[in-house]
Amino acid sequence: MNDVPQISIIGITGLPEIKEGDDLGSMIVRFAQGQDTPLASGDILVVTQKIVSKAEGRLVDLRKIEPSAFAAEFASHSGRDARLVELVLRESRSVVRMDAERGIMITETKHGFVCANSGIDSSNVFGEDYVCLLPEDPDASAEGIRIRIRELIDSPDVPVIISDTFGRAWREGHGNFAIGVSGMDPLKDYRGEIDASGKLLRVTNIAVADELAGAAELVMAKVINVPVAIVRGYAYSAVDNASIAPMLRERSRDLFR
Amino acid sequence: MNDVPQISIIGITGLPEIKEGDDLGSMIVRFAQGQDTPLASGDILVVTQKIVSKAEGRLVDLRKIEPSAFAAEFASHSGRDARLVELVLRESRSVVRMDAERGIMITETKHGFVCANSGIDSSNVFGEDYVCLLPEDPDASAEGIRIRIRELIDSPDVPVIISDTFGRAWREGHGNFAIGVSGMDPLKDYRGEIDASGKLLRVTNIAVADELAGAAELVMAKVINVPVAIVRGYAYSAVDNASIAPMLRERSRDLFR
């Protein structure tokens, strides 16, 4: 078994409903210990956006949102909530696709993520009129959790990925994607390495942070309460000042915006 | 530890270079046993496209390909191999984007996958003039491996996913995607279920086969020889006549073609 590559993904269960100001780093450490899977050196944490946003006070009461004429117009044609349409527009820096007939809004968020509804949703949010925005700076959110954990436990410096569930072009089904990262390189670049046949690899740059986020989703079923996962055994590249930015394709290089 | 959700991903190492006609199912069973991680009930196998294509004789000698005038024209502007351009076009049913300046061809393959170069590449293929096509029918490839394994070992009926590495719209870095499936539902539909806050989930349909493929990639580093992974502990939905087709968005529903 010595040379067998193996990774474990462990869900952290039992966290209570998260409120603004909650200390997520401390809660993660405590609940990981409580279920006998304490954080260890080499672990990576994947934390769902929803609890990060809740801890950062990113819930919005739609009753306080005044829709613009444009938002009201799109809402009336699409059957969507005009206040939510307004909020989606406010949280975007550009609209990639709008389809009133099907009620679809694909936007580029202020952070640069291309996703439906600027990442705003109401699932797992209590209260009919409340929706949840993405964290303002998910890299900083990841960094904050990582630093807090480093204060609390001795040995490991655990990289943190903030994940969210987005749709994809061309394929049905949603996937989990990384929206913030701290402590590890989100990409693994094989370009310049030699493959098993002796050829130079020219293209392959793997989006490991997205693959880690997707792997974590497998233990984070939507309807049960598993908002955090430990990925154990993946040999990540530790870096300072990590950011999700290198994973966001520049508009000038993008054929689909 | 009883209620802690946990998944393991185990790479299968040591397989020799695959040749046309090799019995992949039997090799996978043998090498999994040989490294003391025999297949067990509940396991899912993720098998990279490259070894499936090799076993199915999908290597092509470019010296036998006669480029069309169109392929030659694109090749001369993009600096690409005209024979490869020709093959990419032959393996596609439509071109989604071509950019001669950057040498990019995004096509829709005969199967319906939207990816660069119709999924053709030369990495890990021996011989300067040889490239590798996708399997002709990756669902059938997955089914064949699954049935062969069921003949060889007793208890488990192990679902099989064939994976390949594709680029994505909007994001840098490649990811592993499912291109064929047998024995499990590639999607997990939460629509109609109730979330932790009591709200009806309206949208979420998770592309689990892609997440399993991506998770497997984490143990399948490109430059070493790990072409197969076991995913252990994921509660998949067993189905007969599984297919990747429901995961391929219909053109009429797609905003990015």
Boltz contact constraints between the chains, C-beta under 6 A:
constraints:
  - contact:
      token1: [A, 1]
      token2: [B, 36]
      max_distance: 6.0
  - contact:
      token1: [A, 4]
      token2: [B, 35]
      max_distance: 6.0
  - contact:
      token1: [A, 5]
      token2: [B, 11]
      max_distance: 6.0
  - contact:
      token1: [A, 5]
      token2: [B, 219]
      max_distance: 6.0
  - contact:
      token1: [A, 6]
      token2: [B, 10]
      max_distance: 6.0
  - contact:
      token1: [A, 7]
      token2: [B, 9]
      max_distance: 6.0
  - contact:
      token1: [A, 7]
      token2: [B, 218]
      max_distance: 6.0
  - contact:
      token1: [A, 7]
      token2: [B, 219]
      max_distance: 6.0
  - contact:
      token1: [A, 8]
      token2: [B, 8]
      max_distance: 6.0
  - contact:
      token1: [A, 9]
      token2: [B, 7]
      max_distance: 6.0
  - contact:
      token1: [A, 10]
      token2: [B, 6]
      max_distance: 6.0
  - contact:
      token1: [A, 11]
      token2: [B, 5]
      max_distance: 6.0
  - contact:
      token1: [A, 35]
      token2: [B, 4]
      max_distance: 6.0
  - contact:
      token1: [A, 36]
      token2: [B, 1]
      max_distance: 6.0
  - contact:
      token1: [A, 97]
      token2: [B, 255]
      max_distance: 6.0
  - contact:
      token1: [A, 114]
      token2: [B, 170]
      max_distance: 6.0
  - contact:
      token1: [A, 123]
      token2: [B, 195]
      max_distance: 6.0
  - contact:
      token1: [A, 123]
      token2: [B, 201]
      max_distance: 6.0
  - contact:
      token1: [A, 124]
      token2: [B, 195]
      max_distance: 6.0
  - contact:
      token1: [A, 124]
      token2: [B, 196]
      max_distance: 6.0
  - contact:
      token1: [A, 124]
      token2: [B, 197]
      max_distance: 6.0
  - contact:
      token1: [A, 125]
      token2: [B, 197]
      max_distance: 6.0
  - contact:
      token1: [A, 126]
      token2: [B, 197]
      max_distance: 6.0
  - contact:
      token1: [A, 169]
      token2: [B, 169]
      max_distance: 6.0
  - contact:
      token1: [A, 169]
      token2: [B, 256]
      max_distance: 6.0
  - contact:
      token1: [A, 170]
      token2: [B, 114]
      max_distance: 6.0
  - contact:
      token1: [A, 170]
      token2: [B, 249]
      max_distance: 6.0
  - contact:
      token1: [A, 171]
      token2: [B, 247]
      max_distance: 6.0
  - contact:
      token1: [A, 171]
      token2: [B, 249]
      max_distance: 6.0
  - contact:
      token1: [A, 172]
      token2: [B, 247]
      max_distance: 6.0
  - contact:
      token1: [A, 172]
      token2: [B, 249]
      max_distance: 6.0
  - contact:
      token1: [A, 173]
      token2: [B, 187]
      max_distance: 6.0
  - contact:
      token1: [A, 173]
      token2: [B, 205]
      max_distance: 6.0
  - contact:
      token1: [A, 173]
      token2: [B, 206]
      max_distance: 6.0
  - contact:
      token1: [A, 173]
      token2: [B, 207]
      max_distance: 6.0
  - contact:
      token1: [A, 173]
      token2: [B, 247]
      max_distance: 6.0
  - contact:
      token1: [A, 174]
      token2: [B, 204]
      max_distance: 6.0
  - contact:
      token1: [A, 174]
      token2: [B, 206]
      max_distance: 6.0
  - contact:
      token1: [A, 175]
      token2: [B, 207]
      max_distance: 6.0
  - contact:
      token1: [A, 175]
      token2: [B, 210]
      max_distance: 6.0
  - contact:
      token1: [A, 187]
      token2: [B, 173]
      max_distance: 6.0
  - contact:
      token1: [A, 190]
      token2: [B, 222]
      max_distance: 6.0
  - contact:
      token1: [A, 193]
      token2: [B, 223]
      max_distance: 6.0
  - contact:
      token1: [A, 195]
      token2: [B, 123]
      max_distance: 6.0
  - contact:
      token1: [A, 195]
      token2: [B, 124]
      max_distance: 6.0
  - contact:
      token1: [A, 195]
      token2: [B, 223]
      max_distance: 6.0
  - contact:
      token1: [A, 196]
      token2: [B, 124]
      max_distance: 6.0
  - contact:
      token1: [A, 196]
      token2: [B, 225]
      max_distance: 6.0
  - contact:
      token1: [A, 197]
      token2: [B, 124]
      max_distance: 6.0
  - contact:
      token1: [A, 197]
      token2: [B, 125]
      max_distance: 6.0
  - contact:
      token1: [A, 197]
      token2: [B, 126]
      max_distance: 6.0
  - contact:
      token1: [A, 201]
      token2: [B, 123]
      max_distance: 6.0
  - contact:
      token1: [A, 204]
      token2: [B, 174]
      max_distance: 6.0
  - contact:
      token1: [A, 204]
      token2: [B, 222]
      max_distance: 6.0
  - contact:
      token1: [A, 205]
      token2: [B, 173]
      max_distance: 6.0
  - contact:
      token1: [A, 206]
      token2: [B, 173]
      max_distance: 6.0
  - contact:
      token1: [A, 206]
      token2: [B, 174]
      max_distance: 6.0
  - contact:
      token1: [A, 207]
      token2: [B, 173]
      max_distance: 6.0
  - contact:
      token1: [A, 207]
      token2: [B, 175]
      max_distance: 6.0
  - contact:
      token1: [A, 210]
      token2: [B, 175]
      max_distance: 6.0
  - contact:
      token1: [A, 211]
      token2: [B, 214]
      max_distance: 6.0
  - contact:
      token1: [A, 211]
      token2: [B, 217]
      max_distance: 6.0
  - contact:
      token1: [A, 211]
      token2: [B, 218]
      max_distance: 6.0
  - contact:
      token1: [A, 214]
      token2: [B, 211]
      max_distance: 6.0
  - contact:
      token1: [A, 214]
      token2: [B, 214]
      max_distance: 6.0
  - contact:
      token1: [A, 215]
      token2: [B, 215]
      max_distance: 6.0
  - contact:
      token1: [A, 217]
      token2: [B, 211]
      max_distance: 6.0
  - contact:
      token1: [A, 218]
      token2: [B, 7]
      max_distance: 6.0
  - contact:
      token1: [A, 218]
      token2: [B, 211]
      max_distance: 6.0
  - contact:
      token1: [A, 218]
      token2: [B, 234]
      max_distance: 6.0
  - contact:
      token1: [A, 219]
      token2: [B, 5]
      max_distance: 6.0
  - contact:
      token1: [A, 219]
      token2: [B, 7]
      max_distance: 6.0
  - contact:
      token1: [A, 222]
      token2: [B, 190]
      max_distance: 6.0
  - contact:
      token1: [A, 222]
      token2: [B, 204]
      max_distance: 6.0
  - contact:
      token1: [A, 223]
      token2: [B, 193]
      max_distance: 6.0
  - contact:
      token1: [A, 223]
      token2: [B, 195]
      max_distance: 6.0
  - contact:
      token1: [A, 225]
      token2: [B, 196]
      max_distance: 6.0
  - contact:
      token1: [A, 234]
      token2: [B, 218]
      max_distance: 6.0
  - contact:
      token1: [A, 247]
      token2: [B, 171]
      max_distance: 6.0
  - contact:
      token1: [A, 247]
      token2: [B, 172]
      max_distance: 6.0
  - contact:
      token1: [A, 247]
      token2: [B, 173]
      max_distance: 6.0
  - contact:
      token1: [A, 249]
      token2: [B, 170]
      max_distance: 6.0
  - contact:
      token1: [A, 249]
      token2: [B, 171]
      max_distance: 6.0
  - contact:
      token1: [A, 249]
      token2: [B, 172]
      max_distance: 6.0
  - contact:
      token1: [A, 255]
      token2: [B, 97]
      max_distance: 6.0
  - contact:
      token1: [A, 256]
      token2: [B, 169]
      max_distance: 6.0
  - contact:
      token1: [A, 256]
      token2: [B, 256]
      max_distance: 6.0
